[in-house]
Amino acid sequence: MAKALIQAPFGPIAVDWRGGALAGVDLVPQGERDGAVLPDWVRAEFVAYLKDPGHRIDLPLQPAGTAFQQRVWSALRAIPPGRPCTYGELAARLGSAARAIGQACRANPCPLVVPCHRVVGRRGAGGFGGARAGAPLAVKRWLLRHEGWEED
């Protein structure tokens, strides 16, 4: 697996890929990366999204997860930019519970590509990556504002 960084307005994004598929994205990376050069086909998709929030990052993925997580991640990819839904709304659509949706979002190995940031709480942004404050939530809020969502 190769790992590299892309600079974004909110800080670095760590991208891991294996062969011809994306294996992971970390929006709040800690520690060193192996210094690999990010392939142009990966960089172009992230740069396009950072310039145009309507751009859907279209990369082959290798996300490992349960059948339920895969179902949630598929539903996340259908949420349009700038039109987030709540954990409860997504849970109702999938016949699940809001907490289970949150856990599947937290387990998402490729945030941004599988846009879990587009799932929000009833009263505001909610959490992100298991955090209710700090850098992860600041990134979520940046992404939502970038896509045109105004937090109440």
N, C-alpha and C positions, 0 to 999 in steps of 0.2 A: 504494500500500500504506500502511495506517495502522499505527502502533505505539503501544502503551501499556503501562503497568506495573500489575501486581496485587501487593499485599503478601501475602506468605506467612510462616509462622512461621520459615522458614529464610532469608528475604530476599526481594527483589523477583523477580517472574517477568515477563519481557518477552514480550508477545504481539503478533504481527503478523497482520493479516488483510487480505484483498483481497476487496472485494465482500461476499458472504455466506459466505465460507469462511476458515478458519484457514490461514495460510500458514507460520507459524513460531512456536516457543516457545523461549525461552532461559531456562534455570533459573539461570544465573549470568551475568546481563547485565553488560556493560561499556559505559560511555559513556552518552550522552544518548538519550532517545527524543523523538519529535516532539511530545509533549504531547497527542496525540489522546485523546479520551475513549473508554474501552473500552465497546463496546455491551453493554447489559444481558444479551443472549442469550449472550454470551461470558463475562462476569463471573459470571453465575449458575452456570455449569457448573464453573468453577474453585473458587468459594466452596463449592459443594456437596461437591466432592471433599475440600477442606481440612477440612470439618466431618465428613464421613463417608467414610472410606477405601474403603468398599465401592461408592461411587458411581462409575460409569463415565462419564467425560467424553464426552458425545455431541455432537460438533460436526462440521459439514461440513469436510472437509480438502482441501487442494490440495498434497499432497506431491509434489515432483518427484524421481524416482529411477529407477534401472534396474529391469528386470523382477524381478531377484533381490531387490533392496532392497524392492520393493513386496510380494513374497512374505513376506519376513521381517517387515516391518511389519504385515502382515495377521496373521501368527502371533502377534506381540507383543500385539495387541489381544485375543487369545483367552486370554491368561494371566490367571487370576483374581488379584485383590488378595490379598496375604498368602501366595501359593503360587508363589513364583518358581521358575524352572527354571534349570539351568546352561547355559552356552554350548554345551557338548558335547551335552546332552540336546536342545536346540533344533536343533542341527546334525544330529543323528541323525534327528530327526523330519522335517527338510527335505531330507535327503540331501546335506548340505553338510559344511563343516569349521567348527570352533569359531571360528577366526580370521576366517573370512568372516562369520560371524554377528556377531562383535564389530565388524567394519568397517561392516556394515549398521546396527548400533545407533548407532555413532558418527556415521553420515551422517543419522540420523533428524532431520528438521527440526522435528518436533512432539513432543519428549519430554513425558511425563506423559499426553498424549492418546494417543499411541502409546507405551505404557509400557515403554520399553527398560530402565528401572531394575529391572524384574522378571526380568532375566537376570543371573545371578550366577556367580561362579567356583565351582570345586569346593570351595575352602577359603575361603569368605568372600564379601564383596560383589563382588570383582573391580574393574574400572575403570568409569569413567563419562565419556562424552564425550571419550574419548581420554586422560583423566587417571587416574593410579593413586593420587593423593593430593590434598590441598587441598580447595578449596571444592566442586568438582564431586562428589567422592567423599563429602563431608560431606552434600551434598544427597541423593545416592542413599541413603545410610544413613538419613537422616531419613525419606525416602519409604518405605523398606522397614519401618522401625520403626512409622511411622504406619499401615501396612497390617498390622502384627502379626507381622512376620518377625523372628526372633531370629538374629543372626549367631553362628555357632559360635566 
